[in-house]
């Protein structure tokens, strides 16, 4: 296929609908915005935020656009499987969108060996044109959004962080712009470019002091320095990070919401490390992991002799967190009795140990997390409304990984390096088909699932070799992530008709003999089997809260125990 034919194929994917007022490219809504208006916005950002902050914002906008255009590029060549040809469609897409005319000079890419080098000449850069019109020429490159676009597009193809730099720029007086892209490790100081791709509270750019304090806190906790790092560029992730930064230096109660595996505890730890309480303890408790009869003593402590086995007095988590932060994970699973006691501690700041008479006061910032819709739980009379108001002072929603696909390459790169080092593996990289599979998987287990997949793949892959699809997905799971899924929309990929394996997993429990309880138990068993035992995911499939499913499972265990005893 020649260049003209490829251009016609690309143009055919651009749709105008005057009746609906919509312009779409590959079913993605696009906008026609004149360069002058974008230049005016850029000028206002520079003048109000400063050049460094404006550069970071424009770079992140470009990265998100490039990452999503990479998915369009894959769909341009579904029949050929030509990885390089799909990548080289980047200049055509950028040109169609009026960003720049991009002339490839040298392109070498091989994800399997983590090899990437790209050099382009940029003609008629809209960004440099508007910058020169407003500010004239200067001493630094100005195509921030275009550089971010190139980084996002490339990272989505090779599954690792790629840094592009302008070595020539019209904004510096050159005739054309010229850029070079390489993996971040191939640049002697590539980390400084990645700073513009990160929410500013978590990089050593304008908040270096917070970063140093966070690193020190990580060392005190006995954690590896990279365990507390927040990695991401997606707008929804950045919004959550900026909300975290906004509330960190207050004492407000924060409620993190989001699916299981999205990183709510990591957010909570960073909240603590950015707060004035950073030198005091961070104490975490998983409310779902503690039996109801023990939860009160875990939270508030116990006096000697309070019950059989209490041979000594001991403090609870509230006392251990005095002066610091108490993190209540899976708070939506608390029983009614535990909710009442927690509410009093939050309202009054005081409590008594189990078996004790003395009232104790502590200075604790409470941070909670839940994967349950607490408002729905309140309507179902499963969660106290007054406790919800007390916890939900400052809610922060942590997005699911499927809603931030542009972050998958950055996260993959982070986990790949981490586990190669931890498990002493010398791997070249990740095969192109494996990268594509990662980009198209629907991630029911979110970041936790991605991290586990990469760790297992690093262990399974042959030393000196590359990670292949079979190293990532267990038998029966790869159907949700095959490269052929790139030709379908996200909605189509998740439908039972488009995915037979998924259809089998969500097949309703039918033709059952027995009681209503048998039918309910059968549906629960099917949902748990389809989600590999993930209770939160199973609850979502069943359309009920996690707390309600936990109750049903615990009741079933109690009934089974009674039957065995009989």
RODO-2510 file (C-alpha; in nm, 4 decimals, decimal comma):
residues 566
     n   res          X          Y          Z
     1     x     0,0000     0,0000     0,0000
     2     x     0,1516     0,3353    -0,1051
     3     x     0,1388     0,6592     0,0932
     4     x    -0,1586     0,7936    -0,1013
     5     x    -0,3613     0,4794    -0,0370
     6     x    -0,2756     0,4866     0,3331
     7     x    -0,3774     0,8538     0,3491
     8     x    -0,7116     0,7737     0,1837
     9     x    -0,7667     0,4895     0,4302
    10     x    -0,6979     0,7247     0,7195
    11     x    -0,9268     0,9968     0,5812
    12     x    -1,2060     0,7415     0,5500
    13     x    -1,1988     0,7008     0,9272
    14     x    -1,2664     1,0730     0,9765
    15     x    -1,6417     1,1349     0,9947
    16     x    -1,8333     1,4665     0,9908
    17     x    -2,1935     1,4840     1,1117
    18     x    -2,3317     1,8352     1,0770
    19     x    -2,6726     1,7200     1,1957
    20     x    -2,5287     1,5995     1,5289
    21     x    -2,2500     1,8545     1,5524
    22     x    -1,9886     1,5807     1,5832
    23     x    -1,6497     1,5136     1,4274
    24     x    -1,5075     1,1674     1,4955
    25     x    -1,1876     0,9819     1,4162
    26     x    -1,2143     0,6082     1,4804
    27     x    -1,5240     0,6729     1,6945
    28     x    -1,3273     0,9187     1,9084
    29     x    -1,4854     1,2626     1,9207
    30     x    -1,2552     1,5302     1,7824
    31     x    -1,2721     1,9106     1,7811
    32     x    -1,1753     2,1720     1,5274
    33     x    -0,9987     2,4433     1,7250
    34     x    -0,8139     2,7208     1,5467
    35     x    -0,4452     2,7613     1,6280
    36     x    -0,4950     3,1181     1,7502
    37     x    -0,7331     3,0035     2,0272
    38     x    -0,4951     2,7280     2,1350
    39     x    -0,2113     2,9813     2,1302
    40     x    -0,4138     3,2154     2,3511
    41     x    -0,4730     2,9306     2,5987
    42     x    -0,1025     2,8487     2,5953
    43     x    -0,0125     3,2124     2,6634
    44     x    -0,2550     3,2300     2,9560
    45     x    -0,1111     2,9097     3,1039
    46     x     0,2442     3,0403     3,0787
    47     x     0,1552     3,3785     3,2265
    48     x    -0,0552     3,2380     3,5115
    49     x     0,1278     2,9156     3,6023
    50     x     0,4829     2,9878     3,4939
    51     x     0,6700     2,8290     3,2068
    52     x     0,7657     2,5040     3,3846
    53     x     0,4147     2,4238     3,5060
    54     x     0,2654     2,5203     3,1685
    55     x     0,5174     2,3003     2,9905
    56     x     0,4260     2,0045     3,2112
    57     x     0,0543     2,0512     3,1516
    58     x     0,0907     2,0820     2,7737
    59     x     0,3259     1,7816     2,7638
    60     x     0,0746     1,5656     2,9516
    61     x    -0,2083     1,6724     2,7211
    62     x     0,0033     1,5743     2,4217
    63     x     0,1008     1,2410     2,5788
    64     x    -0,2632     1,1432     2,6336
    65     x    -0,3475     1,2336     2,2717
    66     x    -0,0516     1,0382     2,1336
    67     x    -0,1347     0,7296     2,3356
    68     x    -0,4913     0,7213     2,2083
    69     x    -0,3829     0,7871     1,8500
    70     x    -0,1556     0,4827     1,8798
    71     x    -0,4665     0,2670     1,9179
    72     x    -0,6054     0,4227     1,5988
    73     x    -0,2773     0,3425     1,4241
    74     x    -0,3097    -0,0249     1,5151
    75     x    -0,6598    -0,0337     1,3700
    76     x    -0,5282     0,1087     1,0427
    77     x    -0,3379    -0,2156     0,9763
    78     x    -0,5315    -0,4989     1,1417
    79     x    -0,4905    -0,7371     0,8499
    80     x    -0,1168    -0,6987     0,7968
    81     x     0,0127    -0,7317     1,1495
    82     x     0,2921    -0,5020     1,0324
    83     x     0,4062    -0,3533     1,3596
    84     x     0,6499    -0,1081     1,2010
    85     x     0,3999     0,0102     0,9393
    86     x     0,1405     0,0787     1,2056
    87     x     0,3945     0,2791     1,4037
    88     x     0,4962     0,4796     1,0972
    89     x     0,1381     0,5982     1,0519
    90     x     0,2033     0,8482     1,3306
    91     x     0,3062     1,1267     1,0879
    92     x    -0,0129     1,0771     0,8878
    93     x    -0,2374     1,0967     1,1951
    94     x    -0,0549     1,4021     1,3320
    95     x    -0,0811     1,5667     0,9900
    96     x    -0,4515     1,4867     0,9626
    97     x    -0,5073     1,6568     1,2971
    98     x    -0,3193     1,9661     1,1790
    99     x    -0,0434     1,9377     1,4356
   100     x     0,2662     1,9105     1,2178
   101     x     0,4086     1,7548     0,9019
   102     x     0,6451     1,4907     1,0299
   103     x     0,9262     1,3568     0,8125
   104     x     1,0903     1,0341     0,9387
   105     x     1,4716     1,0409     0,9246
   106     x     1,5562     0,7192     1,1108
   107     x     1,3268     0,4767     1,2923
   108     x     1,4453     0,1608     1,4680
   109     x     1,2147    -0,0234     1,7045
   110     x     1,2137    -0,3696     1,8575
   111     x     1,0243    -0,4111     2,1858
   112     x     1,1642    -0,7621     2,2306
   113     x     1,5145    -0,6195     2,2763
   114     x     1,3971    -0,2874     2,4255
   115     x     1,5538    -0,1127     2,1255
   116     x     1,4044     0,2151     2,0133
   117     x     1,5454     0,5084     1,8214
   118     x     1,3450     0,7594     1,6202
   119     x     1,4454     1,0822     1,4548
   120     x     1,2045     1,3145     1,2766
   121     x     1,2076     1,6536     1,1122
   122     x     0,8952     1,8512     1,1966
   123     x     0,7722     2,0947     0,9326
   124     x     0,5095     2,3612     0,9988
   125     x     0,4732     2,2911     1,3700
   126     x     0,1548     2,4662     1,4803
   127     x     0,2881     2,4859     1,8345
   128     x     0,6159     2,6589     1,7543
   129     x     0,4314     2,8929     1,5193
   130     x     0,1905     3,0138     1,7870
   131     x     0,4696     3,0424     2,0453
   132     x     0,6885     3,2545     1,8174
   133     x     0,3906     3,4769     1,7329
   134     x     0,3338     3,5459     2,1026
   135     x     0,6846     3,5432     2,2491
   136     x     0,9330     3,5512     1,9628
   137     x     1,2332     3,3180     1,9464
   138     x     1,4237     3,2112     2,2556
   139     x     1,6873     2,9714     2,3837
   140     x     1,4755     2,6644     2,4655
   141     x     1,2520     2,4286     2,2607
   142     x     0,8813     2,5121     2,2665
   143     x     0,6962     2,2168     2,1051
   144     x     0,5902     2,0779     2,4421
   145     x     0,2600     1,9231     2,3386
   146     x     0,4080     1,7685     2,0234
   147     x     0,6947     1,6168     2,2237
   148     x     0,4410     1,4722     2,4680
   149     x     0,2406     1,3368     2,1735
   150     x     0,5486     1,1593     2,0345
   151     x     0,6322     1,0137     2,3776
   152     x     0,2794     0,8814     2,4271
   153     x     0,2523     0,7364     2,0771
   154     x     0,5869     0,5570     2,1008
   155     x     0,5371     0,4288     2,4556
   156     x     0,2090     0,2646     2,3562
   157     x     0,3908     0,0638     2,0883
   158     x     0,7033    -0,0438     2,2732
   159     x     0,5678    -0,0835     2,6271
   160     x     0,8290     0,1305     2,7990
   161     x     0,8911     0,4953     2,8782
   162     x     1,0195     0,6828     2,5729
   163     x     1,1633     1,0344     2,5864
   164     x     1,1639     1,2616     2,2825
   165     x     1,3696     1,5788     2,2786
   166     x     1,3866     1,8647     2,0355
   167     x     1,7458     1,9130     1,9227
   168     x     1,6355     2,1926     1,6896
   169     x     1,3259     2,4106     1,7158
   170     x     1,1706     2,6938     1,5166
   171     x     1,1120     2,8573     1,8528
   172     x     1,4921     2,8803     1,8851
   173     x     1,5378     3,0300     1,5385
   174     x     1,5985     2,7087     1,3416
   175     x     1,4408     2,6529     1,0013
   176     x     1,2570     2,3374     1,1169
   177     x     1,2115     2,1399     1,4348
   178     x     1,4107     1,8178     1,4753
   179     x     1,3406     1,5561     1,7435
   180     x     1,5111     1,2408     1,8672
   181     x     1,3367     0,9730     2,0715
   182     x     1,5028     0,7055     2,2855
   183     x     1,4155     0,4973     2,5935
   184     x     1,4503     0,7021     2,9085
   185     x     1,7501     0,4942     3,0207
   186     x     1,9320     0,5735     2,6948
   187     x     1,9439     0,9417     2,7862
   188     x     2,2044     1,0342     3,0496
   189     x     1,9497     1,2568     3,2247
   190     x     1,6210     1,1187     3,0929
   191     x     1,4515     1,1313     3,4330
   192     x     1,4257     1,5095     3,4126
   193     x     1,2058     1,4762     3,1025
   194     x     0,9817     1,2228     3,2763
   195     x     0,9184     1,4873     3,5404
   196     x     0,6953     1,6705     3,2937
   197     x     0,4881     1,3536     3,2512
   198     x     0,4056     1,3196     3,6205
   199     x     0,1664     1,4989     3,8554
   200     x     0,3899     1,7582     4,0152
   201     x     0,3389     1,6513     4,3766
   202     x     0,5241     1,3258     4,3106
   203     x     0,8280     1,4353     4,1121
   204     x     1,1408     1,6263     4,2020
   205     x     1,0457     1,9319     3,9960
   206     x     0,8755     2,1995     4,2054
   207     x     0,8201     1,9865     4,5156
   208     x     1,1631     1,8369     4,5687
   209     x     1,1331     1,8726     4,9447
   210     x     0,8171     1,6614     4,9539
   211     x     0,9867     1,3985     4,7420
   212     x     1,2884     1,3820     4,9735
   213     x     1,0653     1,3570     5,2788
   214     x     0,8621     1,0844     5,1137
   215     x     1,1786     0,8895     5,0338
   216     x     1,2903     0,9208     5,3943
   217     x     0,9497     0,8001     5,5119
   218     x     0,9751     0,5035     5,2778
   219     x     1,3127     0,4164     5,4262
   220     x     1,1652     0,4296     5,7781
   221     x     0,8858     0,1970     5,6706
   222     x     1,1403    -0,0536     5,5435
   223     x     1,0070    -0,0249     5,1880
   224     x     1,2000    -0,0127     4,8632
   225     x     1,2168     0,3512     4,7429
   226     x     1,0109     0,2766     4,4307
   227     x     0,7232     0,1179     4,6221
   228     x     0,5626     0,4535     4,7046
   229     x     0,6077     0,6067     4,3593
   230     x     0,2939     0,7142     4,1775
   231     x     0,3198     0,6388     3,8065
   232     x     0,0744     0,7774     3,5557
   233     x    -0,0108     1,0434     3,3024
   234     x    -0,3845     0,9912     3,2364
   235     x    -0,6041     1,2948     3,3117
   236     x    -0,8184     1,1009     3,5603
   237     x    -0,5088     0,9825     3,7469
   238     x    -0,3553     1,3310     3,7441
   239     x    -0,6805     1,4765     3,8804
   240     x    -0,6704     1,2292     4,1710
   241     x    -0,3074     1,3142     4,2427
   242     x    -0,3718     1,6882     4,2391
   243     x    -0,6700     1,6432     4,4725
   244     x    -0,4389     1,4466     4,7025
   245     x    -0,1849     1,7268     4,6971
   246     x    -0,4575     1,9795     4,7741
   247     x    -0,5796     1,8031     5,0878
   248     x    -0,2485     1,6574     5,2105
   249     x    -0,1470     1,9445     5,4403
   250     x    -0,4852     1,9550     5,6171
   251     x    -0,6341     1,7261     5,8833
   252     x    -0,9471     1,6517     5,6790
   253     x    -1,0743     1,2947     5,6666
   254     x    -1,0220     1,1511     5,3187
   255     x    -1,2218     0,8686     5,1599
   256     x    -1,0573     0,6897     4,8664
   257     x    -1,3005     0,5107     4,6379
   258     x    -1,2321     0,2785     4,3482
   259     x    -1,2175    -0,0841     4,2455
   260     x    -0,9992    -0,3427     4,4126
   261     x    -0,6396    -0,3260     4,2930
   262     x    -0,6318     0,0378     4,1757
   263     x    -0,3803     0,1468     4,4410
   264     x    -0,5920     0,3104     4,7124
   265     x    -0,3460     0,2214     4,9880
   266     x    -0,0608     0,3677     4,7838
   267     x    -0,2588     0,6918     4,7598
   268     x    -0,3191     0,6833     5,1345
   269     x     0,0518     0,6341     5,2087
   270     x     0,1458     0,9237     4,9825
   271     x    -0,1179     1,1396     5,1495
   272     x     0,0524     1,0688     5,4821
   273     x     0,4011     1,1353     5,3452
   274     x     0,2985     1,4700     5,1997
   275     x     0,1246     1,5768     5,5217
   276     x     0,2589     1,7513     5,8350
   277     x     0,2142     1,4147     6,0123
   278     x     0,4827     1,2475     5,7999
   279     x     0,7189     1,1989     6,0960
   280     x     0,4503     1,0136     6,2939
   281     x     0,3174     0,6601     6,2365
   282     x     0,1085     0,5445     5,9430
   283     x    -0,1045     0,2555     6,0688
   284     x    -0,3176     0,0478     5,8310
   285     x    -0,5888    -0,2050     5,9047
   286     x    -0,7902    -0,4122     5,6575
   287     x    -1,1397    -0,4103     5,8038
   288     x    -1,2473    -0,7050     5,5883
   289     x    -0,9663    -0,9262     5,7192
   290     x    -1,0574    -0,8945     6,0896
   291     x    -1,3503    -1,0958     6,2301
   292     x    -1,6266    -0,8779     6,3739
   293     x    -1,5711    -1,0101     6,7265
   294     x    -1,2065    -0,9017     6,7176
   295     x    -1,2367    -0,5755     6,5261
   296     x    -1,3206    -0,3628     6,8305
   297     x    -1,0141    -0,4808     7,0209
   298     x    -0,7979    -0,4298     6,7112
   299     x    -0,9166    -0,0726     6,6719
   300     x    -0,9375     0,0391     7,0331
   301     x    -0,7154    -0,2028     7,2272
   302     x    -0,7904    -0,4379     7,5138
   303     x    -0,7341    -0,4451     7,8888
   304     x    -0,5899    -0,7467     8,0639
   305     x    -0,8593    -0,9971     8,1585
   306     x    -1,1248    -0,8415     7,9332
   307     x    -1,1896    -1,1841     7,7841
   308     x    -1,0397    -1,5301     7,7800
   309     x    -0,6919    -1,5099     7,6345
   310     x    -0,6400    -1,1399     7,7134
   311     x    -0,3370    -1,2063     7,9339
   312     x    -0,1980    -0,8545     7,8926
   313     x    -0,3205    -0,5077     7,8082
   314     x    -0,2377    -0,3830     7,4602
   315     x    -0,3109    -0,0711     7,2588
   316     x    -0,5302    -0,0706     6,9512
   317     x    -0,4661     0,0865     6,6119
   318     x    -0,6049     0,4253     6,7179
   319     x    -0,3448     0,4512     6,9952
   320     x    -0,0650     0,3222     6,7750
   321     x    -0,1471     0,5919     6,5191
   322     x    -0,1561     0,8758     6,7743
   323     x    -0,0133     1,1864     6,6091
   324     x    -0,0171     1,0190     6,2685
   325     x    -0,2559     0,8621     6,0204
   326     x    -0,4907     0,5647     6,0594
   327     x    -0,5867     0,3992     5,7309
   328     x    -0,9084     0,1961     5,7342
   329     x    -0,9093    -0,0189     5,4224
   330     x    -1,2328    -0,1803     5,2983
   331     x    -1,4305     0,0236     5,5497
   332     x    -1,7530    -0,0734     5,3717
   333     x    -1,7341    -0,4240     5,5208
   334     x    -1,7682    -0,3089     5,8843
   335     x    -2,0540    -0,4577     6,0831
   336     x    -2,3263    -0,2333     6,2270
   337     x    -2,1789    -0,2583     6,5775
   338     x    -1,8302    -0,1689     6,4551
   339     x    -1,9705     0,1220     6,2554
   340     x    -2,1339     0,2667     6,5668
   341     x    -1,8124     0,2460     6,7717
   342     x    -1,6054     0,3938     6,4895
   343     x    -1,8498     0,6833     6,4529
   344     x    -1,8100     0,7759     6,8194
   345     x    -1,4312     0,7676     6,7944
   346     x    -1,4407     0,9928     6,4888
   347     x    -1,6895     1,2378     6,6372
   348     x    -1,5460     1,2664     6,9865
   349     x    -1,1854     1,1659     6,9325
   350     x    -1,2129     0,9375     7,2341
   351     x    -1,2792     0,5707     7,3126
   352     x    -1,2339     0,3020     7,5778
   353     x    -1,0336    -0,0144     7,5434
   354     x    -1,2291    -0,3389     7,5477
   355     x    -1,2765    -0,4265     7,9141
   356     x    -1,1543    -0,0851     8,0268
   357     x    -1,3224     0,2089     8,1992
   358     x    -1,0775     0,4895     8,1262
   359     x    -1,1607     0,7168     7,8336
   360     x    -0,8630     0,7719     7,6079
   361     x    -0,8090     1,0560     7,3638
   362     x    -0,5856     1,0496     7,0586
   363     x    -0,4896     1,2867     6,7790
   364     x    -0,5367     1,0783     6,4646
   365     x    -0,6132     1,1633     6,1064
   366     x    -0,8444     0,8967     5,9703
   367     x    -0,8184     0,7990     5,6048
   368     x    -1,0517     0,5337     5,4657
   369     x    -1,0873     0,3366     5,1436
   370     x    -1,3652     0,1309     4,9939
   371     x    -1,4488    -0,0537     4,6745
   372     x    -1,8145    -0,0548     4,7775
   373     x    -2,0640     0,2129     4,6712
   374     x    -2,1340     0,3420     5,0219
   375     x    -2,4281     0,5564     4,9118
   376     x    -2,5961     0,2445     4,7733
   377     x    -2,5050     0,0613     5,0931
   378     x    -2,6745     0,3385     5,2933
   379     x    -2,9915     0,3027     5,0844
   380     x    -2,9780    -0,0741     5,1434
   381     x    -2,9416    -0,0117     5,5199
   382     x    -2,6010    -0,1791     5,5191
   383     x    -2,3995     0,1297     5,6135
   384     x    -2,4729     0,4143     5,8535
   385     x    -2,5513     0,7425     5,6825
   386     x    -2,3981     0,9500     5,9636
   387     x    -2,0734     0,7511     5,9394
   388     x    -2,0643     0,8061     5,5633
   389     x    -2,0899     1,1825     5,6181
   390     x    -1,8072     1,1648     5,8725
   391     x    -1,5796     0,9680     5,6381
   392     x    -1,6724     1,1388     5,3126
   393     x    -1,5373     1,4833     5,4005
   394     x    -1,2944     1,4846     5,1071
   395     x    -1,3579     1,2000     4,8591
   396     x    -1,0933     1,1059     4,6011
   397     x    -1,1787     0,8562     4,3300
   398     x    -0,8870     0,6419     4,2100
   399     x    -0,9584     0,5454     3,8472
   400     x    -0,9572     0,1904     3,7178
   401     x    -0,6704     0,0889     3,4897
   402     x    -0,9078     0,0301     3,1974
   403     x    -0,9940     0,4029     3,2194
   404     x    -0,6296     0,5091     3,1954
   405     x    -0,4813     0,2977     2,9112
   406     x    -0,2123     0,5568     2,8394
   407     x    -0,0552     0,4646     3,1744
   408     x    -0,0088     0,0957     3,0899
   409     x     0,3315     0,1426     2,9145
   410     x     0,4704     0,3501     3,2026
   411     x     0,3476     0,1010     3,4630
   412     x     0,4706    -0,1943     3,2586
   413     x     0,8139    -0,0374     3,2285
   414     x     0,8267     0,0310     3,6029
   415     x     0,7280    -0,3241     3,6972
   416     x     0,9553    -0,4810     3,4347
   417     x     1,2616    -0,3031     3,5747
   418     x     1,1614    -0,3671     3,9343
   419     x     1,1173    -0,7424     3,8992
   420     x     1,4104    -0,7992     3,6681
   421     x     1,6258    -0,6492     3,9416
   422     x     1,4486    -0,8263     4,2283
   423     x     1,4557    -1,1712     4,0676
   424     x     1,7990    -1,1255     3,9072
   425     x     1,6730    -1,1737     3,5524
   426     x     1,8499    -1,0363     3,2444
   427     x     1,5684    -0,9969     2,9933
   428     x     1,5780    -0,8052     2,6682
   429     x     1,2243    -0,6710     2,6786
   430     x     0,8642    -0,7494     2,5884
   431     x     0,7548    -0,8944     2,2549
   432     x     0,5443    -0,6638     2,0336
   433     x     0,2436    -0,8968     2,0465
   434     x     0,2702    -0,9092     2,4254
   435     x     0,2752    -0,5282     2,4430
   436     x    -0,0348    -0,5145     2,2250
   437     x    -0,2054    -0,7761     2,4423
   438     x    -0,1340    -0,5681     2,7524
   439     x    -0,2815    -0,2600     2,5854
   440     x    -0,6036    -0,4439     2,4959
   441     x    -0,6685    -0,6454     2,8106
   442     x    -0,9661    -0,5192     3,0139
   443     x    -0,7819    -0,5418     3,3515
   444     x    -1,0481    -0,6631     3,5956
   445     x    -0,7750    -0,6817     3,8606
   446     x    -0,6382    -0,3354     3,7767
   447     x    -0,2813    -0,2376     3,8658
   448     x    -0,2424    -0,5282     4,1072
   449     x    -0,3191    -0,7652     3,8199
   450     x    -0,0736    -0,5893     3,5868
   451     x     0,2020    -0,6023     3,8484
   452     x     0,1414    -0,9725     3,9139
   453     x     0,1386    -1,0531     3,5413
   454     x     0,4689    -0,8742     3,4838
   455     x     0,6337    -1,0377     3,7855
   456     x     0,5235    -1,3849     3,6739
   457     x     0,6341    -1,3159     3,3172
   458     x     0,9771    -1,2009     3,4346
   459     x     1,0156    -1,5284     3,6257
   460     x     0,8900    -1,7472     3,3405
   461     x     1,0814    -1,5857     3,0548
   462     x     1,4135    -1,7395     2,9586
   463     x     1,7191    -1,5401     3,0708
   464     x     1,8436    -1,3355     2,7789
   465     x     1,5084    -1,3712     2,6044
   466     x     1,1915    -1,1633     2,5863
   467     x     0,8504    -1,1765     2,7495
   468     x     0,5921    -1,3434     2,5245
   469     x     0,2128    -1,3568     2,5532
   470     x     0,2238    -1,7062     2,7010
   471     x     0,4394    -1,5745     2,9863
   472     x     0,1761    -1,3146     3,0731
   473     x    -0,1587    -1,4907     3,0587
   474     x    -0,2568    -1,8230     3,2015
   475     x    -0,4461    -2,0637     2,9799
   476     x    -0,8020    -1,9413     2,9408
   477     x    -0,7144    -1,5797     3,0174
   478     x    -0,5370    -1,4766     2,6971
   479     x    -0,8625    -1,4598     2,5001
   480     x    -0,9367    -1,1276     2,6633
   481     x    -0,6070    -0,9867     2,5497
   482     x    -0,5239    -1,1216     2,2055
   483     x    -0,3887    -0,8672     1,9560
   484     x    -0,6861    -0,9268     1,7270
   485     x    -0,8956    -0,7472     1,9858
   486     x    -0,7514    -0,4212     1,8554
   487     x    -1,0048    -0,4225     1,5758
   488     x    -1,2949    -0,4027     1,8209
   489     x    -1,4148    -0,1147     2,0314
   490     x    -1,3754    -0,1414     2,4124
   491     x    -1,7492    -0,1998     2,4442
   492     x    -1,7396    -0,4747     2,1820
   493     x    -1,4386    -0,6422     2,3444
   494     x    -1,6254    -0,6618     2,6750
   495     x    -1,9462    -0,8025     2,5280
   496     x    -2,0224    -1,1764     2,5599
   497     x    -2,0880    -1,2031     2,1865
   498     x    -1,7420    -1,0687     2,1008
   499     x    -1,5659    -1,2797     2,3628
   500     x    -1,6821    -1,6422     2,4042
   501     x    -1,4669    -1,6913     2,7143
   502     x    -1,6343    -1,3934     2,8771
   503     x    -1,9759    -1,5143     2,7632
   504     x    -1,9167    -1,8449     2,9400
   505     x    -1,8102    -1,6590     3,2528
   506     x    -2,1239    -1,4447     3,2694
   507     x    -2,3769    -1,7110     3,1646
   508     x    -2,6701    -1,6911     3,4072
   509     x    -2,7308    -1,9770     3,6448
   510     x    -3,0174    -2,1562     3,4746
   511     x    -3,2102    -2,4818     3,4810
   512     x    -3,1358    -2,5234     3,8483
   513     x    -3,3202    -2,7757     4,0596
   514     x    -3,3673    -2,6944     4,4244
   515     x    -3,4510    -2,3987     4,6477
   516     x    -3,4007    -2,0281     4,5916
   517     x    -3,0908    -2,0492     4,8121
   518     x    -2,9505    -2,3105     4,5736
   519     x    -3,0026    -2,0774     4,2791
   520     x    -2,8385    -1,7863     4,4628
   521     x    -2,5453    -2,0007     4,5733
   522     x    -2,5036    -2,1254     4,2165
   523     x    -2,4908    -1,7689     4,0816
   524     x    -2,2353    -1,6745     4,3482
   525     x    -2,0198    -1,9765     4,2654
   526     x    -2,0265    -1,8900     3,8955
   527     x    -1,9322    -1,5265     3,9628
   528     x    -1,6436    -1,6297     4,1902
   529     x    -1,5211    -1,8820     3,9329
   530     x    -1,5352    -1,6196     3,6570
   531     x    -1,3306    -1,3744     3,8662
   532     x    -1,0768    -1,6268     3,9974
   533     x    -1,2104    -1,5853     4,3513
   534     x    -1,2001    -1,2027     4,3541
   535     x    -1,4921    -1,1214     4,5858
   536     x    -1,5141    -0,7540     4,4861
   537     x    -1,5235    -0,8348     4,1149
   538     x    -1,7779    -1,1090     4,1768
   539     x    -2,0017    -0,8657     4,3640
   540     x    -1,9877    -0,6259     4,0686
   541     x    -2,0876    -0,9047     3,8314
   542     x    -2,3820    -0,9935     4,0541
   543     x    -2,4879    -0,6295     4,0887
   544     x    -2,4637    -0,6263     4,4697
   545     x    -2,2326    -0,4640     4,7222
   546     x    -1,9143    -0,6295     4,8446
   547     x    -2,0526    -0,6179     5,1996
   548     x    -2,3666    -0,8048     5,0953
   549     x    -2,1679    -1,0758     4,9183
   550     x    -1,9335    -1,1094     5,2182
   551     x    -2,2380    -1,1555     5,4389
   552     x    -2,3801    -1,4243     5,2091
   553     x    -2,0491    -1,6112     5,2001
   554     x    -2,0020    -1,5958     5,5773
   555     x    -2,3633    -1,7125     5,6296
   556     x    -2,3013    -2,0031     5,3955
   557     x    -1,9880    -2,1006     5,5900
   558     x    -2,1777    -2,0819     5,9188
   559     x    -2,4611    -2,2931     5,7795
   560     x    -2,2133    -2,5479     5,6478
   561     x    -2,0410    -2,5608     5,9861
   562     x    -2,3750    -2,6166     6,1608
   563     x    -2,4636    -2,8958     5,9185
   564     x    -2,1277    -3,0650     5,9737
   565     x    -2,1722    -3,0413     6,3488
   566     x    -2,5172    -3,1973     6,3177
***
